[in-house]
């Protein structure tokens, strides 16, 4: 089964520090965690609503907790048998949340509801893994094209997204 700790270095590699780019629909982010995600995480913990400065000063410990709870656990990635597939899917989920959930559900042929459950995980694990990896890559590239067509300002991010995408390699 996949291990979240093995996915973190690649995510951290591609997620820099603070960003509040007006062209980014995610808005303010710190190391890839959006302000909206951070607010949701803190509120679930019963903590006061954070400020952008709180996000900007997030500790590595809290960043790792957000990654694990809001992304890895939400996607049930511990149940994915192949680490390469888990890492690649979590990276997609990290960048586009339920668009990734629905995308993988379309690829593996289960009901597309955006919620990762036992049937989706079973389909992920029972599909030819190398072929699945290539299908995920193609779906992510198509997703980038789709969102750029809807919002031309996102074109500025294309090369970075493709570099990130191409940094992932399949390993059995």
N, C-alpha and C positions, 0 to 999 in steps of 0.2 A: 504494500500500500504506500501511497505517496506521503511525503513528509513536508510540512509547510516550511520547515527551516531550510530545506534545499531550494525552495522557490524564492526566498527572500533576496539572495545576492543579485539575481538578475533583475528583479523589480527595482531594487535600490540602485543598480547600475544606471537604469534608464530614467529614474525619477530623481531629478536634481533637488534643489532647495526650494526656495519660495518663488511662486509665480502667481501673478494676478493679471494675466494677459487678457485684454479686452476681447480678443478674437476667440478665446477659449470658452466654450459654453459651460465648462466645469467651474469657471470662476477662480477664485482664490484657492490655491493648493500649496501644500507643503509636502515635499517628497512624494507627490502623487495623491495625497489625501485631500479631497475637496472639502471646502468649508461646510457644505451641506452634510456630507458624510460624517464629519467631525462633530457637528452639532447633534446629529442623530445618535452617534456613539455615546457622547457625553450625557445626553438626556436619558438614554437607556440605563446608564449607570447611576442615575439620580443626582448627577452633578449639575452645577449651575450652567446655564447656556454659555458656551464659550464665545470669545471674541476672536477676530482675525489674528490678533496678537497672540492669543493662546495657541492657535494653530501654528503660527509662525515659530513658536517656541516649544513645539511638541517634543517630548523626550523620545529617545530611541525605544525605550521600554513601552511607552504608550503607542508609538507608531506601530510597533510589532503587535501589540494587542489589537489595534484597529485592523491591521492586515489579517490577523488570525480570525478574529470574530466576525468582521464585516464582509470579508471576502472569502478566505479559505473555508471557514466553517459554513458560511452561507451557501457556498457552492458544493459542500460535502466532499471536498477534494481529498480528504483522508481516505475515502472509499474508492478512489480511482487507483487502479493497479499500476499503471505506468507513470513514472515520475515525469517524463518528458511531456506526456499528454496533460497531466495535471498542471505543470508549470505553464504550458502554452495556453491552456484554458483560463487559468487564474489571471494571467497577464491580459487576456482578452476581456475577462470579467472586470478586472481592475480598470481597464480603459473605457469600457462601455456598458458595464453592469448587465441589465437584463437583455440587452441586445445580444450579448454573448450566450446567455442561457437559452434564449430562443434560437439562436444560430446553431448551437450544438444539438438542440432538439430536432431541428430541421435535418441536420446532417445525419443523425443516427435513426431518424424515422419514428420518433415518439410524439405524443401529443405536445404541441407547442403552446405552453402556458407560462413559460419563463420561470417556473419553479423547478428546481433540481430535486428530483425524488429518486426512489429506488429504481423505477423503470428507466429513467435517463441514465443513472449510474450503471445499471446492468447493460444497457445498450452501448455505452461508452466502452465498458470493459470487454464486451464480447465482439466488438468490431475490430477488423484488422487494424492494428495500431499504427503501422507505418502509413497505410492508406488514410486512416483517420487524421493523422497529423497533417498530411498534404491537403486534405479536404478543409481542415480548420484554417490552414494558411490561405487557401483560395477564398474561403468565406470571409476572412478578415480583410483581405485585399478588396474584395467586392464591397464590403461594408464601408471601407474608407472612400471608395469611389462614390458610393451612394450618399454618404453624408457631405462630401465635398460638393456634389451636384446640388444638394439642398442648401448649402451654405458655402459659397465660394471663398469666404474668408478663411476657411479651414485648410485651403490649399497650402498655406504656409507651413502646416504641420506634416504634410505628406511624406517628405523625405525622412524626417525623424521617425515617423511611424513605420515606414518601410525598413529603415535601418534596424529598428527595434525588432520588427517581425523577423527579419533575416538573421538576427542574432540567435534565434532559437533553432536548435537542431534536434532531430529525432534520435533517441537512443533506446534500443530495446530493453 
